[in-house]
Each structure stands twice: as C-alpha cells, then as structure tokens.
C-alpha cells in the first residue's frame, strides 16, 4: 500500500490513507486540494501531494485554534 518504493498512488490508496470515501477523494482531486493527474480515466496521485495536503491541513487547524 504505502511503501517507500510506491511513489504514485491510486484513488483507492488515497481513500485508505486518509480514511475517506470515494466521493470525498474525488472532490479533493477535482478541487485541486490534492494534486494529481489523469492517465486516461484513471487518477494518479504522487505520494508527496498527499503528504503536502496533510501538512497544510494540520497548519490550517492550528491557525483556527490559536
């Protein structure tokens, strides 16, 4: 699933990592909150995009509670 060797992930991997459903995963991708690209009809997500999203989400939460 989330190996060091596996740098490009699928929507199913994204769902498993973030514990979100399919619709929310596609919403994140379509809105640009998580950067990804399509090959044909299939989304591919760089692992670094997910890490960046998590870090930015944590930072915005910290700002809300300060």
Helices and strands as residue ranges (DSSP letters): E 8-9, H 11-18, H 22-31, E 37-39, E 42-46, H 47-64
